[in-house]
Amino acid sequence: HLMSSLFTVAEIDLARLAPLTVATLRQEVGLVLAPAGLTCAWRSAEPGAETSLGELRVIFLRSTGLGADRGGTALGRTALGIPVPATWIYVPNVALALGLDPDAVRGSFEAQRRVGIALGRVVAHELVHVLAPEREHAQAGVMRRTLGAFHLASGRAALEEGDA
């Protein structure tokens, strides 16, 4: 259990998210991780930019990842075995999981907000994998193996007590 920990995320936005979506996802990550004593500082980074050794990279992609036969519906993936951990978030898959057309999100204030909340929960899920790699998926909460539309955008997302 972490008492209080500040970490920095270098955000690489290849999906060109709307400003409202970015602000909302950052806020949601903070809300999900705060009960665990975790505080996330954000900085925008260019794709080829160097990241500091202690920073975590979160890369928002416009792609859906691997083909459907190889897990192409994943919302995010994390790689731990590199010098700086990296997380990839498949933005179109998150929109689709909410029942939204990924190409239409920018045209709707409400869609931008909902996608921001969902992205924040997916990022929080992946960051827990980075910060506590020994933790397995949970039966409930944001660390569930599968996050559907309800878990992504309804109510308040939380870490289960053991995950926090």
N, C-alpha and C positions, 0 to 999 in steps of 0.2 A: 504494500500500500504506500503510495507516494503522499507525503504530507503537503508539500507545496513545491511545484516545479514549473519553471518558465522555460519554454523552448521556442525556437524560431522556425517558421515555415517559409521556405522560398517558393513562392507561388509562380508557376510557369503556365500562363494561360494561352494555350494553342487553340482553344475553342472560342476565344474572343467573347467571353461572357459579358452580358449587360452589366453596367455598374450596380444596379439594384441587386442582381443575382449574386455578385461578388460580396457586396456588403451583407446581404442576408446569410450567405453561407458562412462567412467569417463569424457572424454573430451566433449562428447555430452551433458551430464547432465550440465556441466559448461556453454556451449554455450546457452542452452535453458534457464537456470535460471539466467544468468548474467544480462539481461535487467531488471529483477525484483529486482536487487540489492542483489541477493542471491549468496553466495559462499559456495561451498561444499568441506569439507576436508574429505578424505577417509582414512579408516584404515581397514586392513584385520583382521577378527576375526574368531576364530574356532567356530564350531557349539555350543559347550557348554559354551563358554566364557561369562562372565558377561559383560554387557554393561553399560556405565554410564547413569545416569538419563537423561542427555540432548542429548544423542546420538540417532540417528534413525537407526534401523536395516533394511538392505535390504538383503534378502535371495534369492539367485539364485538357483532354483530347476531344477532337471532333469525330474521331473514329469510334467504331463499336467494338474494337478489339479483334480477337481471333474469330474465325468462322463459327457459325452456330454449332457445328459438330465438335468444336474444341472449346466451348465455353464462351461463345461470342455474345452472350447476354450478361456477362459479368458487369457489375457496376464499377468495380475498382480492383486494382491489383497492387501488391506491394512487393518490392524486392529488398531483402535484407542483406544479401551477401555481397554488397558492393561497398566501397569506402563511405559513401554518403547514402543512407537509405532513400529510396524513391518510391513514390506512390503515383500510380496512373489512375485517373478517374475518367471513365467513358461517359461523357456528358450525354450523347444521344441515348444511351441505354437507360440512364437515369430518367430522362424525359419520357421515354417510352414506358418505363415502369409505372409512371404516373398517369399513363394514358394520354400523353401529350405528343403532338407532332413536333419533333426536335427543331424543324425549320420554322415553326410558327411561334416559338417561345418568345423571341424578341419583340413580337408585335403585341404582346399582352402583359400588362403590369402584373396581373394576378398570376399568370404562368411564370413570369420571371421570379416572383416571390416564392411560389411553390417549388420551383426547381432549385432555388437558392437554399431553402430549408432542406430539401432532399439531398442536395450535394453536400451540405454541411454535415448531415448525418452519415453519409457515405465516407466523407473525409475523416470524421471522428472515429468511425469503425476502423478504417485503415491505419490511422495514427495509433490506435491502441495496439494493433498488430506490430507496429514499429517499436513503440515504447515498452511493450510487455509481450515479447514474442512467445513467451511460454504459455500465455493465455489461450485457451481453446475458444471456439465459438460458444455462445451461450444459448439457452433455451428461449430467452426473452430479451427485450431491450435492444439497444443499438448494436450489440455484438452477436445478434442472431446470424446464422449462416446465410439466410435469405431474407432480404428486406423487400417487402412488397409495397404497394401504393400506400396502404394504411400506415405502415411503419415509417415510411419515408416522409410523409407530410402531415399526418394527423396527430393530434394531441401533443404531448411533450416527450421527446426522446430522452432516454436516460440509460446510463450504464447500470447493470445489475450490481448489487452490493459487492459481490466477489470480484467483478471486473474493475470497479472503482478502486 
